[in-house]
Amino acid sequence: MTTLSNAVTPANAIQLSVRGRAWLVTAMLTGFMILNFGDKAVLGLVAKPAMAELGLTPVQFGFIGSSFFFLFSLSAIVVGAIASRVSSRWLILVLALIWAAAQFPLLSGGAAVLLASRIILGAGEGPALPVALHATHHWFPAHERALPSNLIAIGPTVGAAIAAPALSWIIASPSLGWRWAFVFLGFAGLVWSIAWLFVGRDGPYQCANAGSEGMAITTSATEKLKAVPLWRVFTCRSWLIAMAAGFTCFWAQGAMTTWVPQYIGGVLKIEQSQVGLIYALPWLFGTLLLVGLGFLGRHLMRNGVTARWAVGGLFGGSLAVSGICLLLLPHTSGLQAIAAMTVGWGAFLVFPMAPTAIAFAVNPTQRAIVISTLVGIASIGGVIAPAVVGWLVQQAGYGAAKATAIGNNTALLAQGLGSAFTLTGLLLLVAGIAAVWWINPEQACERLQRHAAVDR
């Protein structure tokens, strides 16, 4: 005989169904972000053969790397503004199809086609993280979002860890070459889009009192927050510090995806076919770190620790560690350099924890535009960094006619990249300390809700 405690009620069945669908959608969105960063990482991997075939200087290649972010900010903000009014399911599908379409022209195009492809790809990928986080938050109450948010966030790191070795093999293959790396990513995007058509749905945590598709869900405190004028959110200290820290993360990301494979092959002397394996190490480290911090953050919050420390503090500490390692990197070699590179270029990949922290302080109907604006403005760092690194490398003399000796050219590359790594390390260290000290979602929420009462 079934006891009352073991009975499966209709409400319990709905909750179990919602939970299963929530994790299935989270898995698909993690795959979405895997594609996202595979698309970004490929440019750095093809740097050497593409620069040689297309006759590009370091500054020109850096400019193409920066072009990815030309429309990144604008598209992130625009799409974020409509994300609360349009189904996330269809927004995400359109973005994935844009990514796929942007890859195929590279099969035969020149430098101009590469430039145009990166601009279009950046426009399509600008809204990816905020829309993916927003869609994920539809499926979980506020106190459960740290882990699924971090799983979404590891998508980029897993993407590079998986894609980099495979793409390196394609690039080094005499029968394929660097152009086919882009085509491979295009086909992967099409396959994912077809799967999303069958799996993608909007979740129940979209507003305080309404479920999705008739689901009965108990709301959490965050879902009951009052909406406030957006200018108040964008001028609160926690949002400003999260945005500034995000700027440094995008700076590091832009520098990394465009130039770190050059460092691995040119300075560390790793063969082209093996560059992807070494390049995957920081991404793998970032993946493990994000998963670990996701579980740690959830454990801390379930035991009464505030989001300030369980999310904001862990985020800032990771940035500071990343900065220290990058400051040390130019002064190391061999296995020590690989270790410093792994942690230095991996620990800052926890950036998605910043918008997750801010999401605790805002009404769900404003979450998409708040996160998208944060990501959009922060991504300006990705516009600047690749070109700045290219300029520092060229100022060091790398690629110039006078640097004819291979050894001399390598030393000049190391000098230029060393300056870039030092600058990036300083930015991350300062940003990490500021994030630990000033990102405080609970305080921001309290102040915003106080303003909401006054503004009414």
C-alpha positions in Angstrom: 0.0 0.0 0.0 1.4 3.4 -0.9 2.0 5.7 2.0 1.2 9.3 2.0 4.8 10.3 2.2 5.7 8.2 -0.9 2.7 9.1 -3.0 3.4 10.8 -6.3 1.0 13.7 -6.4 0.2 15.7 -9.5 2.2 18.6 -8.1 5.2 16.4 -7.4 5.0 15.0 -10.9 5.0 18.5 -12.4 8.0 19.4 -10.3 9.9 16.3 -11.4 9.0 17.0 -15.1 10.2 20.6 -14.8 13.4 19.6 -13.1 14.2 17.0 -15.9 13.4 19.5 -18.6 15.5 22.2 -16.8 18.6 20.0 -16.9 18.0 18.9 -20.5 17.8 22.6 -21.6 20.8 23.4 -19.5 22.8 20.7 -21.3 21.7 22.0 -24.7 22.7 25.5 -23.8 26.0 24.3 -22.6 26.5 22.8 -26.1 25.4 26.2 -27.5 28.2 27.9 -25.6 30.6 25.1 -26.7 29.9 26.1 -30.3 30.2 29.8 -29.3 33.8 29.5 -28.2 34.9 27.0 -30.8 34.0 29.8 -33.2 36.0 32.3 -31.3 39.1 30.2 -30.7 39.6 29.1 -34.3 41.1 32.4 -35.4 44.0 32.1 -33.0 44.6 28.6 -34.1 44.8 29.5 -37.8 47.0 32.5 -37.2 50.3 31.3 -38.6 49.0 29.7 -41.9 46.4 32.4 -42.4 48.8 35.3 -41.9 51.3 33.6 -44.3 48.7 32.8 -47.0 46.9 36.2 -46.8 50.0 38.3 -46.3 48.9 39.9 -43.1 51.1 41.8 -40.6 50.7 41.4 -36.9 48.7 44.7 -36.7 46.4 43.7 -39.5 45.8 40.3 -38.0 45.1 41.9 -34.6 42.6 44.2 -36.3 40.8 41.2 -37.7 40.8 39.7 -34.2 39.3 42.9 -32.9 36.7 43.0 -35.6 34.9 40.1 -34.0 33.8 42.6 -31.3 32.8 45.6 -33.6 29.1 44.7 -33.4 29.3 42.4 -30.4 28.3 45.1 -27.9 25.5 46.6 -30.0 23.9 43.3 -30.8 24.2 42.1 -27.1 22.3 45.2 -25.9 19.7 45.3 -28.7 18.9 41.6 -28.4 18.9 41.9 -24.6 16.3 44.6 -24.8 13.9 42.3 -26.7 14.8 39.1 -24.9 12.1 39.5 -22.3 9.4 40.0 -25.0 10.5 37.3 -27.4 10.8 33.5 -26.8 14.4 32.6 -25.9 13.9 29.4 -27.8 13.6 31.2 -31.1 16.2 33.9 -30.3 18.8 31.2 -29.6 17.9 29.3 -32.8 18.4 32.4 -34.9 21.8 33.1 -33.3 23.1 29.6 -33.9 22.1 29.7 -37.6 23.9 33.1 -38.0 27.1 31.5 -36.5 26.9 28.6 -38.9 26.2 30.8 -42.0 29.2 33.1 -41.2 31.7 30.2 -41.4 31.1 28.8 -44.9 32.4 31.7 -47.0 35.9 31.1 -45.6 36.3 28.1 -47.8 37.6 30.3 -50.6 37.6 33.9 -49.4 40.5 36.3 -48.8 41.4 38.7 -46.1 38.3 40.9 -46.7 36.0 37.8 -46.4 37.7 36.8 -43.2 37.2 40.3 -41.8 33.5 40.3 -42.8 32.9 36.8 -41.5 34.4 37.8 -38.1 32.2 40.9 -37.9 29.0 39.0 -38.7 30.0 36.2 -36.3 30.6 38.7 -33.5 27.2 40.3 -34.1 25.6 36.8 -33.8 27.6 35.8 -30.7 27.3 39.1 -28.8 24.0 38.2 -27.2 24.9 34.5 -26.7 26.0 34.5 -23.0 23.3 36.8 -21.7 20.5 35.1 -23.7 21.7 31.7 -22.6 21.9 32.7 -19.0 18.5 34.4 -19.2 17.0 31.2 -20.8 18.6 29.0 -18.1 17.3 31.3 -15.3 13.8 30.6 -16.7 14.2 27.0 -15.4 15.6 27.5 -11.8 14.7 29.5 -8.7 17.2 32.1 -7.7 19.0 30.1 -5.0 19.6 27.2 -7.4 21.0 29.2 -10.3 24.7 29.2 -9.4 25.4 25.7 -10.6 23.4 25.7 -13.9 24.8 29.2 -14.6 28.3 27.9 -14.2 27.6 24.9 -16.3 26.5 27.3 -19.1 29.6 29.2 -18.5 31.9 26.2 -18.9 30.5 25.7 -22.4 33.1 28.1 -23.9 36.0 26.5 -21.9 34.8 23.0 -22.9 34.4 24.2 -26.5 38.0 25.3 -26.8 39.3 22.2 -24.9 37.4 19.9 -27.3 37.6 21.9 -30.5 41.2 23.1 -30.2 42.9 19.7 -30.7 40.4 18.7 -33.5 40.8 22.0 -35.3 44.6 21.9 -35.0 44.5 18.4 -36.7 42.3 19.8 -39.5 44.6 22.9 -39.9 47.8 20.7 -40.0 46.3 18.2 -42.4 47.7 18.6 -46.0 44.4 17.5 -47.5 42.3 20.0 -45.5 44.1 23.1 -44.1 43.0 26.1 -42.1 40.0 27.0 -44.2 38.3 23.7 -43.4 38.4 24.5 -39.7 35.8 27.2 -40.3 33.6 24.9 -42.4 33.7 22.2 -39.8 32.3 24.7 -37.2 29.6 25.7 -39.7 28.3 22.1 -40.0 28.5 21.7 -36.2 26.3 24.8 -35.8 23.7 23.4 -38.2 23.5 20.0 -36.4 23.0 21.8 -33.0 20.3 24.0 -34.4 18.3 21.0 -35.6 18.6 19.4 -32.1 17.5 22.6 -30.4 14.3 22.7 -32.5 13.2 19.5 -30.7 14.5 20.3 -27.2 14.4 24.0 -26.7 11.6 25.5 -24.5 11.0 28.5 -22.3 10.9 27.8 -18.6 8.5 28.6 -15.8 10.5 31.3 -13.8 9.7 34.2 -16.1 7.5 36.3 -13.8 6.3 36.2 -10.3 3.0 34.5 -10.7 2.9 32.8 -14.0 4.3 29.4 -15.1 5.3 28.3 -18.5 3.2 25.8 -20.4 0.8 25.5 -17.4 3.5 24.5 -14.9 2.8 25.2 -11.2 5.9 26.7 -9.6 6.6 28.2 -6.2 8.3 31.5 -6.7 11.5 32.6 -4.9 12.3 36.1 -3.4 14.1 37.2 -6.6 11.0 36.6 -8.7 9.0 38.9 -6.4 11.4 41.9 -6.7 9.9 45.2 -7.9 11.1 46.6 -11.2 13.2 49.8 -11.0 14.3 52.3 -13.6 17.2 50.8 -15.5 19.4 53.9 -14.9 19.4 53.1 -11.2 20.6 49.6 -11.9 23.3 50.8 -14.3 24.6 53.3 -11.8 24.7 51.1 -8.8 28.2 50.2 -7.6 27.9 46.4 -7.9 26.8 46.7 -11.6 29.6 49.2 -12.4 32.3 47.0 -10.8 31.0 43.9 -12.5 31.0 45.7 -15.8 34.6 47.0 -15.3 35.8 43.5 -14.2 34.0 42.1 -17.3 35.9 44.6 -19.5 39.2 43.1 -18.2 37.9 39.6 -18.8 37.0 40.4 -22.4 40.3 42.1 -22.8 42.1 38.9 -21.7 39.7 36.8 -23.8 40.4 38.8 -27.0 44.1 38.7 -26.4 44.0 35.0 -25.7 41.9 33.8 -28.6 43.9 35.8 -31.1 47.5 35.6 -29.8 48.1 32.8 -27.3 48.4 30.0 -30.0 51.1 32.2 -31.5 52.9 32.2 -28.1 52.6 28.4 -27.8 53.9 27.7 -31.3 56.4 30.6 -31.7 57.8 31.1 -28.2 57.3 27.7 -26.5 58.2 25.9 -29.8 55.3 23.5 -29.9 54.6 21.9 -33.3 51.5 23.1 -35.1 49.7 19.7 -34.8 50.3 19.9 -31.0 49.4 23.6 -30.4 45.8 22.8 -29.9 46.5 20.3 -27.1 48.5 22.8 -25.2 46.0 25.6 -26.0 43.3 23.4 -24.5 44.9 23.4 -21.1 43.8 26.8 -19.8 40.3 26.1 -21.2 40.2 22.7 -19.3 41.4 24.4 -16.2 38.7 27.1 -16.6 36.1 24.4 -17.0 37.1 22.6 -13.8 37.3 25.9 -11.9 33.8 26.9 -13.0 32.3 23.6 -12.1 34.1 23.6 -8.8 33.0 27.2 -8.0 29.5 26.4 -9.0 29.2 23.5 -6.5 31.0 25.6 -3.9 28.8 28.6 -4.4 25.6 26.5 -4.2 26.9 24.8 -1.0 27.8 28.1 0.6 24.4 29.7 -0.2 22.5 26.7 1.1 24.4 27.2 4.3 23.5 30.8 4.6 26.5 32.5 3.0 25.5 35.6 0.9 25.9 35.9 -2.8 28.5 38.6 -2.2 30.9 35.9 -1.1 29.5 32.8 -2.7 29.5 34.3 -6.2 31.1 37.8 -6.2 34.0 36.9 -3.9 34.8 33.7 -5.7 34.7 35.6 -9.0 37.0 38.3 -7.9 39.5 35.9 -6.3 39.8 34.0 -9.5 40.6 37.1 -11.5 43.3 38.1 -9.0 44.9 34.7 -9.3 44.8 34.9 -13.1 46.5 38.3 -13.0 49.3 37.1 -10.8 50.0 34.2 -13.1 50.1 36.4 -16.2 52.5 38.8 -14.5 54.8 35.8 -13.8 54.4 34.2 -17.3 57.0 36.4 -19.2 59.6 35.4 -16.7 59.2 31.6 -17.0 59.9 28.9 -19.5 59.4 25.2 -20.2 56.9 23.4 -17.8 56.7 26.5 -15.5 55.5 28.6 -18.4 52.9 26.0 -19.4 51.7 25.9 -15.8 51.5 29.7 -15.5 49.8 29.9 -18.9 47.3 27.3 -17.9 46.2 29.1 -14.7 46.7 32.6 -16.0 44.7 32.2 -19.1 42.2 29.9 -17.4 41.2 31.5 -14.1 39.6 34.6 -15.6 37.2 32.5 -17.6 34.8 32.6 -14.7 33.4 35.9 -16.0 29.8 34.6 -16.2 29.8 34.6 -12.4 29.6 38.4 -12.6 26.2 38.7 -14.4 25.0 35.8 -12.3 25.7 37.9 -9.2 23.9 40.9 -10.6 20.9 38.7 -11.5 20.2 38.3 -7.8 19.5 42.0 -7.5 17.0 42.6 -10.3 13.4 41.7 -11.3 13.2 38.8 -13.8 11.6 41.0 -16.4 14.6 43.2 -16.4 17.2 40.5 -16.1 17.9 40.1 -19.8 18.5 43.8 -20.6 20.6 44.2 -17.4 22.9 41.2 -18.2 23.0 42.0 -21.9 24.0 45.6 -21.3 26.7 44.5 -18.8 28.1 42.0 -21.3 27.8 44.4 -24.2 29.7 47.2 -22.6 32.3 44.9 -21.0 33.0 43.3 -24.4 34.6 46.6 -25.6 37.7 45.1 -23.9 37.7 42.4 -26.6 37.6 45.1 -29.3 40.7 46.8 -28.0 43.0 44.0 -26.8 43.8 42.0 -30.0 44.9 45.2 -31.8 46.9 46.5 -28.9 48.7 43.1 -28.6 49.4 43.2 -32.3 50.8 46.7 -32.0 53.0 45.7 -29.0 54.3 42.7 -31.0 55.0 44.8 -34.1 56.7 47.5 -32.0 59.0 44.8 -30.7 60.1 44.3 -34.3 58.4 40.9 -34.8 57.6 40.3 -38.5 59.8 43.2 -39.7 62.2 42.8 -42.6 65.2 43.3 -40.3 64.2 40.3 -38.2 65.3 37.7 -40.7 66.9 35.2 -38.4 64.4 32.7 -37.0 65.9 32.9 -33.5 65.8 36.7 -33.5 62.2 36.8 -34.7 61.2 34.4 -31.9 62.9 36.6 -29.3 61.1 39.7 -30.7 57.7 37.8 -30.6 58.5 36.8 -26.9 59.3 40.4 -26.1 56.1 41.8 -27.6 53.9 39.1 -26.1 55.6 39.5 -22.7 54.6 43.2 -22.6 51.0 42.3 -23.5 50.9 39.6 -20.9 52.2 41.9 -18.2 49.6 44.6 -19.1 46.8 42.0 -19.0 47.9 40.6 -15.7 47.9 44.1 -14.1 44.3 44.7 -15.3 43.1 41.4 -14.0 44.7 41.8 -10.6 43.2 45.2 -10.0 39.8 44.1 -11.3 39.8 41.0 -9.1 40.6 43.0 -5.9 37.8 45.5 -6.8 35.3 42.7 -7.4 36.0 41.0 -4.1 35.7 44.3 -2.3 32.7 45.9 -4.0 30.4 43.4 -5.8 27.6 43.0 -3.3 24.3 41.7 -4.7 22.4 41.8 -1.4 23.3 45.4 -0.8 22.5 46.4 -4.4 19.1 44.6 -4.2 18.2 46.4 -0.9 19.1 49.8 -2.3 17.3 49.2 -5.6 14.2 48.1 -3.8 14.3 51.1 -1.6 14.4 53.3 -4.7 11.6 51.3 -6.2 9.4 52.2 -3.2 10.3 55.9 -3.5 9.9 56.0 -7.3 6.4 54.7 -7.1 
